[in-house]
Amino acid sequence: MNILKFSFIQLFLFAFFKFNSLIAAEPLPFNNIVLHKNPLQVSQVKFKDFSLKDIQINKNDGNIKILNFWATWCGQCKNEMPSLDVLQTKYSNVLVFPINLEKPNKKRTSQIFKDLNIQSLKIYFDPEFKLAKQFRIKGVPTTILLNKNGNEFARIVGEVDFYDERFLKWLNQFS
């Protein structure tokens, strides 16, 4: 009887771990990525362009959108910005929106992009923090990843190398 129980437990554990390994997704490339089991619905995504004109992104255009919330005083934000620039250049199905969370200062933000040799990214602003409040941003850098339908499928809190091979492999499963 004990042997039968032991065999049943072994079989159960084997099946449990084998089944879980089959349904597991690609592992997260970094420990500061939060992947939502079910993408979160997102209402309108509005912010300001460099001229402080309203921008509303098209949610259902078939592209992944990366909303990167940053500040000029944030060292980690500056560290990751060049990798976002390369990502924007190399992947046409990924749209990157670096959104500054300070009182709009065109001179300071432009100087930082120039110092970092940012070529393909544009500067955006959220001067009234409406978008930051909508996404419940707690600090910078924070990056929101929207799927092709415009829903949040993941977020990154802290610095990431967006052109790291592990990140690109992980991101590719959502394109």
N, C-alpha and C positions, 0 to 999 in steps of 0.2 A: 504494500500500500504506500509506504514512504517513497519507494523508488518511482511509483507512478506519479505521485505528487511532485517529486523532484523533476521528473521528465517533463511534466506539464509546465512547470515553472520555467524550465530551460526553453521549452518550445515557445512559450508566451514571450519571454524576454528576447529571444532571437527574432521572432516575428515583429515585435514592437520596434526594436532598433533597425531592423532591415526595412520595415515600412517607412519609418521616419526618415531614413537616409534617402529613400526613393522620392519622397515628396518635398524634401528640403530644396529651397531655391539656391541660386548661386550665393555663396557666403558674402557677407558685407565686406568690402575692401578695407574699411577703417572703422574703428569702434565709436566714432562720433556721428555715425549715420543712423537715423531713425527711419526704418522702413515701415510704412503703414500696411497692415494686413489687407485692409480695404482702403483704396484711395479716398481721401477726404474731399467732399464737394467744396468747390471754391466759387464764391460769387464773383462779381466783376473785379477785375484786377486793373486798378487805375493808379497812375502816378504821373510825374511831370518829366518832360524831356529837358534838355539843356537850356532851351529858351523859355522854360517854365510853362509850356503848353501841355494841356492834358493828353495823356496817352492811355489808351485802353487796349490791352493785348487781346488778340483773337484767340479764344480758347480752343477752338476746334480746327486748327489749321494743319494738324498732322505732325507738328513739331514738338519736341520736348523743350520746355522753357525752364531756364535757371534764373531764379530771382535771388541775386546776391546782395544782401543788406550789409553795408559797410560804412566806415567813417574815416575821415582823413587822419585822425590821431591814432588809429588802430594799427599796430604793427602787424598782427596776423592778417588783417585785411589786405595790407600792402603786399605781404608775402605771397598770398594766393592769387592776387590779381593777374600776374603774368601767365599763370597756367589757365585761367579763365580766358585770357586773350587768345592763347594758342588753341584752346578748345573751340572757341567761336570761329577761328580761321579754318580749322581742319574739318569740322563737322557741320555740314550745311543743314542738317535736320535738328540741330540744337541751337536755340536762340538764348543768348545770355543778356541779362539785364542787370548791370551793377547799379544798385539804387542807394544813393547816399542818404544817410539819416541825420543830416545836420541842416541848419539854416543854409539855404542855397548860397554857395560861395563858388562862383564859376572860376575865379582866378586860382583859388587854392586847389580845387579838384582837378582843374586842367593841368596845373603844375605837377601834381602827383602822377597823373597819367603820363605826362611828358617824362618825368624822372624815372618812371618804371618802364618807359618805352612801350606803352600800350598803343597798339596800332589799329585794332579792329573793333574795340569796344566803344560804346557811347556812354556818356555820363547821364544818369537819371537822378531825380530827387523825389523824396517823399517829405516835403517841408512841414506838413501838418501831422505826420506820423499816422495817417489814416490806414495805409497799407500795413505798416508795422503793427498797428493795433489789430487789424483784421487777422493777421497771421500770428498774433501773440508773440512777437519777437521780444526776447528777454535780454539779448546782448548781441554784439557783433564780433566777428562775422557770423551771420546765420544765412544759410542758403536753403531756399525752398525749391523743390523739384516738382514741376508739373508735367503730367503725362500728355499724350496727344489729344486727350479730351479736356485738358485744362484742369484736371483734378490733382491735388497734392498727393504724390505717391511716396515721397520721402522728404526729409529735411536733414540738414547738416548743421550742427552747432559747433563752431570752432573752425580752425584752419584745415584745409585739405589741398592736396596737389591734384587739381582737376585733370591734369594730363598724365597722371600716374597710370601705368598699364593696368593695375588692378581695378582702379576706378573706371577706366574706359571699358574694360571687359564687363564689369557689373552694370554700367549704364547702358551698354549695348543691348542688353536683354529687354529694355523698355522701349527701344526704337522700333 
